[in-house]
Amino acid sequence: MERGLATLIGMSIAYVASLLGMGFAYWAWRRRRREGGSEEDSET
C-alpha cells in the first residue's frame, strides 16, 4: 500500500506539472499572437 500511495502522489504531481506547462504555453502563445509576431516566430 505504501508503494501505491507514493505512485499516486508522483503521478498527481506529474499531472499538475503537465497542466501548468500547457497553460503557460497557451498563455505565451496568446500573448505572442496578440502582439502580431506569429508569422516571424515560426522557425520550427
C-alpha positions in Angstrom: 0.0 0.0 0.0 2.9 2.4 0.7 4.3 2.0 -2.8 0.9 2.6 -4.3 0.4 5.8 -2.4 3.8 7.0 -3.5 3.0 6.2 -7.1 -0.4 8.0 -6.8 1.3 11.1 -5.3 4.0 11.1 -8.0 1.5 10.7 -10.8 -0.6 13.5 -9.4 2.4 15.8 -9.2 3.3 15.0 -12.8 -0.3 15.6 -14.0 -0.4 19.0 -12.3 3.0 20.0 -13.7 1.8 19.0 -17.1 -1.3 21.1 -16.9 0.7 24.1 -15.6 3.1 23.7 -18.5 0.3 23.5 -21.1 -1.3 26.5 -19.5 1.9 28.5 -19.6 2.5 27.6 -23.2 -1.0 28.6 -24.2 -0.6 31.9 -22.3 2.7 32.7 -24.0 1.2 31.7 -27.4 -1.8 34.0 -26.9 0.4 36.9 -25.8 2.7 36.5 -28.7 -0.2 36.2 -31.2 -1.8 39.3 -29.7 1.5 41.3 -30.3 1.4 40.3 -34.0 4.5 38.2 -34.1 3.0 34.9 -35.2 4.5 34.8 -38.7 8.0 35.9 -37.9 8.5 33.5 -35.0 7.7 30.3 -36.9 11.2 28.9 -37.0 10.4 25.3 -36.4 
